[in-house]
Amino acid sequence: MDVSGQDQERFMKYVAIQDGGCWLWTGSKAVTGYCNFAYRGKTWLAHRAALVIFDKVKELDQTLQVSHSCRNRHCVCPAHLTEKSRYENNGPDKRAHGLSKDGDKCHFAKLSWHQVREIRTAHRPSVEQREMMAAYYGVSPGAIVAILSKKSWRK
């Protein structure tokens, strides 16, 4: 689908260009902190729309995420944006930059690091003990197993 100069012009009305090269979005933002832009009759995440509007990609791959090389979720500069897999976007690179929401920093975490340490002090709990721990802490038995095996709460 062809992109018009009008789309680019309308998009840029919501952009403040910074000295460092970031294009900061001044338009509406979702509760996630990411920016919204009405495009092609739908609400798009502005950084995703930027890739199409400024011809960096012809069509977005819906299986991929858009990564910000500048690590600023409000930036919509196409030069700072690339499509990456979920793992590439959210994996070790994000942790290395201190941007991951691991453990109790995660907005939907039900446990604290203190509680995780309590769970891990149990020496090979039986199935019944894992179920009791899960009920006590308000999580599933699978969550207890993931904590014990360090598949979650990795620190």
C-alpha positions as CSV (number, residue, x, y, z in Angstrom):
1,M,0.0,0.0,0.0
2,D,1.4,3.4,-1.0
3,V,2.2,5.9,1.7
4,S,1.4,9.5,1.0
5,G,3.3,12.7,2.0
6,Q,0.1,13.6,3.8
7,D,0.6,10.6,6.1
8,Q,4.1,11.7,6.9
9,E,3.1,15.3,7.4
10,R,0.3,14.3,9.8
11,F,2.6,12.0,11.7
12,M,5.2,14.7,12.1
13,K,2.7,17.0,13.8
14,Y,3.1,14.8,16.8
15,V,6.9,14.6,16.8
16,A,9.5,16.8,18.7
17,I,13.0,16.1,17.2
18,Q,15.7,16.0,19.9
19,D,19.4,16.9,19.6
20,G,20.4,13.2,20.0
21,G,18.3,12.2,17.0
22,C,15.3,10.8,18.8
23,W,11.8,11.8,17.5
24,L,9.8,12.1,20.7
25,W,6.1,11.4,20.3
26,T,3.9,14.3,21.7
27,G,0.6,12.7,20.7
28,S,-1.5,10.2,22.7
29,K,0.0,7.4,24.7
30,A,-1.4,4.1,25.9
31,V,-1.2,3.0,29.5
32,T,1.8,0.9,28.6
33,G,3.7,4.1,27.8
34,Y,3.8,3.4,24.1
35,C,2.5,5.9,21.6
36,N,-0.7,5.7,19.6
37,F,-1.3,6.9,16.0
38,A,-4.5,6.6,13.9
39,Y,-3.5,5.2,10.6
40,R,-5.3,3.2,7.9
41,G,-8.5,3.4,9.9
42,K,-7.0,1.8,13.0
43,T,-5.0,2.7,16.1
44,W,-1.4,1.7,15.6
45,L,1.5,1.9,18.0
46,A,3.3,5.0,16.6
47,H,6.7,3.3,16.4
48,R,5.2,0.5,14.3
49,A,3.4,3.0,12.0
50,A,6.6,5.0,11.6
51,L,8.4,2.0,9.9
52,V,5.6,1.9,7.3
53,I,5.0,5.6,6.9
54,F,8.6,6.4,6.3
55,D,9.2,3.4,4.0
56,K,11.6,1.5,6.2
57,V,9.4,-1.6,5.6
58,K,6.6,-2.1,3.1
59,E,4.5,-4.2,5.4
60,L,5.0,-5.1,9.0
61,D,5.6,-8.7,10.0
62,Q,3.0,-9.3,12.7
63,T,5.1,-12.1,14.2
64,L,7.9,-9.5,15.0
65,Q,8.2,-6.7,17.4
66,V,9.7,-3.3,16.8
67,S,12.9,-2.6,18.8
68,H,14.2,0.9,19.7
69,S,18.0,1.1,19.4
70,C,17.9,4.3,21.5
71,R,16.0,2.4,24.3
72,N,13.4,5.2,24.4
73,R,9.8,3.9,24.0
74,H,8.6,7.4,23.1
75,C,11.0,7.6,20.1
76,V,9.4,7.1,16.7
77,C,12.5,7.9,14.6
78,P,12.6,5.2,11.8
79,A,16.4,5.2,12.0
80,H,16.2,4.0,15.6
81,L,13.6,1.2,14.8
82,T,14.1,-2.3,13.6
83,E,11.9,-5.4,13.5
84,K,13.1,-8.2,15.8
85,S,11.8,-11.4,17.3
86,R,10.3,-11.3,20.7
87,Y,13.3,-13.0,22.1
88,E,15.7,-10.5,20.5
89,N,13.7,-7.6,21.7
90,N,13.0,-8.7,25.2
91,G,15.8,-11.1,26.0
92,P,19.4,-10.7,27.2
93,D,19.9,-7.3,25.4
94,K,17.1,-5.7,27.5
95,R,18.4,-7.2,30.7
96,A,22.0,-6.0,29.9
97,H,20.6,-2.4,29.6
98,G,18.7,-2.7,32.9
99,L,15.3,-2.3,31.1
100,S,13.7,-5.7,31.8
101,K,10.9,-5.8,34.4
102,D,12.1,-9.0,36.1
103,G,10.8,-10.2,39.5
104,D,8.9,-7.7,41.7
105,K,9.6,-4.9,39.2
106,C,7.1,-6.6,36.9
107,H,3.6,-4.9,37.1
108,F,1.8,-8.2,37.4
109,A,4.1,-10.0,39.9
110,K,2.3,-11.6,42.7
111,L,5.4,-12.3,44.8
112,S,8.3,-10.3,46.3
113,W,11.9,-11.4,46.2
114,H,11.6,-12.1,49.9
115,Q,8.8,-14.6,49.3
116,V,10.8,-16.2,46.4
117,R,13.7,-16.7,48.7
118,E,11.4,-18.3,51.3
119,I,10.1,-20.7,48.6
120,R,13.6,-21.6,47.5
121,T,14.7,-22.5,51.0
122,A,12.4,-25.5,50.9
123,H,14.5,-28.6,50.2
124,R,12.9,-30.5,47.3
125,P,9.2,-30.1,48.4
126,S,6.9,-32.9,47.5
127,V,3.9,-32.4,45.2
128,E,1.6,-31.8,48.3
129,Q,4.0,-29.3,49.8
130,R,4.2,-27.4,46.4
131,E,0.4,-27.3,46.3
132,M,0.3,-26.0,49.9
133,M,3.0,-23.3,49.1
134,A,1.0,-22.3,46.0
135,A,-2.2,-21.9,48.1
136,Y,-0.3,-20.0,50.8
137,Y,1.3,-17.5,48.4
138,G,-1.7,-17.2,46.0
139,V,0.0,-18.6,42.9
140,S,-0.2,-21.9,41.0
141,P,1.8,-25.0,41.7
142,G,3.4,-24.5,38.3
143,A,4.6,-21.1,39.5
144,I,6.2,-22.7,42.5
145,V,8.0,-25.3,40.3
146,A,9.2,-22.5,37.9
147,I,10.6,-20.6,40.9
148,L,12.4,-23.6,42.3
149,S,13.9,-24.5,38.9
150,K,14.8,-20.8,38.3
151,K,12.8,-20.7,35.1
152,S,11.1,-17.6,36.6
153,W,12.6,-15.2,39.1
154,R,16.1,-16.0,37.7
155,K,18.3,-14.0,40.0
